């Protein structure tokens, strides 16, 4: 959504409320705004205490990525997504002790911004206030995006921080030091790279079935009007190793933040949310360069991993931020689960103007619907099924930030965990963590606690556990009453609290994380 559309959405919300004598506000939320304020404090392996003994099997490190600072000097970011990346980690050596670290990624944009006392001109997701001048806009377009604020992943035992861009930053998982920028060469192509930009990718790589490798995608933009753009599926073989799996030309590039993988296929869902490089240059922001065509269909690209052959299946309009899991049925059909969005306006959920407006944030800009797609490559039929919520957790169908037991990746499974923002219609600050039971929706569960603000959970499976939900669910949380951050642990079987540990400093809202069991 461009800036104009964003303004219209927020204006629409305001106008809708103008007639009300007492417009509802998201006001029963002590210290909620503080959750999105900057915090410069850093810690390295600070010992932390939990209220109860930790599971004896718990060994590894949870690392979460998010914004730690949303301004520099007199300039602010428009969207929390652009805040300077700050990592948080909880290290469990396996002897009952635990250690907390938090540090900024020493990216180019962060270090150059600190040095000049102003936001350095790199491409942003949604711009800065006051806006960059013309020269800085060109500069930011040329330098592209640098802030790897969204996710973390393990590439051949090297931990990297990432955004929807090709480059990543390598980090030391033991102390969160930044080891350096990694900008791998793109694989050779049969097409032209003349006047093309190989800059965008996704922040959600997916493991390949049966190998130590990972898949991601590469968007190739054209700077010449009338020429084709390109999509590629890439195999990540090491920190810098990239192999081409498939590539194909497209008329227009759709913004994609994630995708699905089964044992034999990589599945992309291209929504009509198009990226226009000229507009990106004009607004010096990714969102400014994107346009939502609500009347257009969406397209599934199903790539055969072995041959690189691409199947194209057209489906009705939809926008998807996060794919969840995917698998193949015995008859060859492909099943994939997604929180389906009616439009891409959910990104505006993290506009700081919306976040800090109690009246606006009563309204959810776009509500996702947990949806299962079944694809038939023979008939090109796409079946779309909305998954109804069970009675114990009526909000579960609106989950986002989905995770599941990664041991069940690429296969049929029962449980999805996620975050539901504004689960009760009272505002953004009312956040539930939920468990969707795909095998029996009577087993849907939710966890909420008054004045507790909860991020995406992460499921840590118990080694040797028999059940899919044997493990611990961990979430970064902020206690609004105490004004303190803590790590929350839930029993995934019951979605009840089993442990928590308060942190020595406030952790601002964070997006994604992973538990690395080989790092302790
Ligand atoms: Fe994401």
Boltz pocket constraint, residues with backbone or C-beta under 6 A from the ligand:
constraints:
  - pocket:
      binder: B
      contacts: [[A, 150], [A, 203], [A, 204], [A, 257], [A, 321], [A, 322], [A, 512]]
      max_distance: 6.0
